[in-house]
């Protein structure tokens, strides 16, 4: 007898199946963006550009936790969905245990390392005498204390989603987001902790979300094939290679994003902290459109991976087509709204006139290629879903770091502070064109099998 989740992967109409998987994922991504924006928003109400700048400077370091979660979560989710497709349940158990416990150790070591080397890392990231102290407080609670719950929260969400439980996975992510929005003003203003309070609120929110996932998996042992049991941990069956190579592109994307953002902050810090705060706000707002594209692409990975394993190529192609069209439609609308409403959106975060001026300009620039980013993101996820390694890795490195960093330096030297942000749309355009070129052969190959 077919289970409900097998029916979803095999027989449910494609549009309905895609929506069932991606809507909860998109919602959770949006909530995650909102709670990431919450720190910047509530800190902006203090009216201190230095604290907003400090949070922006620390954000690339925090992004590495997302990279770890994607390394083990997306890599593990792809292998879990493909193993479910061929009925290898033992491999599902061992894959999940490997992803969970390896991610926990990696996150712990990273958090401790950030605190041990903060005196070197923060200045390299763009901190100066005015932002260094704020940055230290933020890093301690966000990473030294909070890295493990942050990484495992997202890691478990990917693994739960891989079994078809997209709603439960997204609820856990959304739970952390809603709690952070509620707790931010309590700690920032109620306890008068300012930037440290913002970090504590985020750490506690991720910890509670992690506890939700642990309870969910323990209570539904009969429904889940993934496991928290460390005795199932294995480096056999080719699991580390499959997980790490498939998850590596998403992780590299985050690493390159860190490199890109640190470069951006360092170049802008040479002008003023208002410019750093402005780009930080603009990027947080622009993340709304990216979150939708990312949610659509990540949500459909189990459906594509499952049908790839069972060689249902026609259903797989239909899922790809539907996801791409949905992503393009939503991100195009988002780009228009972000461009036309740039000034009031930035002003909602902070009243400082100079920061608003920089933030509005930067937002209009970086949002214009949102639809291009959607194409790249969907194609990258398709490659990951079918287990390809090299192509998504190359695309990840090209978009962030490979193209934008050289253009940042070039435009800084030729145009100045107002030109630096143009590196983002230039890189997005180049990455999209390359993604399409790499995807065409795969599409043609699938066409021959239908």
Steps between C-alpha positions, in 0.01 A plus 500: 500500500626846412557742786372858481853626443564248221177609336621859518827414328355262239136572416376835629457752211832678453383853578323377813804300610736791441277740691459251787879483536604858427232712668604398853865537400446847356310607809776374726761677285305825518463468876873434523571816301259700714667387817843574352364844414360537852844554653578774249154656534493517879864608525418774250235635737779578749625749241864393521655426157802341674289219647325440168840500328638253758212260436560533124870430546426188707237369260749339256650308794154385603426394141759225535260316730253494210780360286557218749129424518477491121811283470351224714130585460469540122763233431325267742152584369601414145645164604204424729242572227690291245540214752128511574434480126685167479377375840836499678372592849818398681695752297244765592561431872876507472500808278288698743712402800817599315355838400368585846798409715771622262319834466475533880874454550590733213271773637643469851858534375406797281331687784798453730741601224315825430534609861863392528604701192253790517778757545631407156179403320285802578748762371546287187122505454494881510462587870662819629534655845133605497358158406748248647348482850149464364622229264659299784174495696303398193740219405512350849127435525435433129790260438693394809178413681259476206681324214392145588123568529512725193666235281301202628169684473550553125668160449206311650254709297664381177501134610137506618399665171682228305251244633215709364406671828543849362233652725658374820845609385381846413307535825822440694689763302208743527476438874854624546428804285185603681666457839791718393266778388323482837816476711703770322319801650485328839878463524600812303266747669339319794831381648695793347756260350503660151715301253579222751126463558441454127754218492357331811151510349623328184691235694202414721265486201722252317540290815124469546454413131766229535316352798183490287674290234648264758159443661336458155744229391488316833120500516456387138761227485263273312438761229858622454786299359755765599640456849678689778659178630881545503537121473379529140791733419705365212768613260442191287264447205665794323292733720759773578596533135140517378387742769797733490539520123130566440469743791830672423362740235250651745769518765746656259231750402486610860879508533528710189216720627703555817807590295286728283329674794824548692656656190194721456505611865873572496472713185201694633654540847776705335232761428274501810303278738176644358583334166567168676170528689321596178621196305418278797139622501471479120625142494261398776206642305617342173516164675119489491498434125795261521329308783203425275722369219708303750192354665355391169823337387577326831142384551487314170832313548335188654247476215766529230746272681238229558380497138858510373574184701188326363571632146162672471657761275176650368378580853842630591507739202151625581603574859800696375290704257233585757756601762691724262187681378374555855837629611533739207151642549540567870851645483407731213216647703730525800769684305248759381371560852847525655615745234200733519470493882870519585497824700208427735621144558848613605358787705291248695824355635680819598434874497861607444485701176843402368441129564161522327661668198759226462256219575239616246759533225654161573164326518389628158823372351517151650132408452482541122637154417276308743343292218848405375588378848184289499608322180847428638365375832247261346757355259754455779243312710412276205865401466513425873178298491636266232831461683726702271796661672728701275247724325324636809836551669624705206181708489519567873854632474426702187210706638652590834869580502584392147334793325380754754822550700716597199227739385478651851865600484470619141192712565638633827808622315312646204163616638541519877261410781184522288636252246602217734147356529478460120728196529201298627272528193799454269590174676138382508469548125821313423411212733153466348636477145751234602234304692278485193789384281583219743137397539414464131686166455320348802163614367575353157612172657172476693307585185646195328378275784137613486 
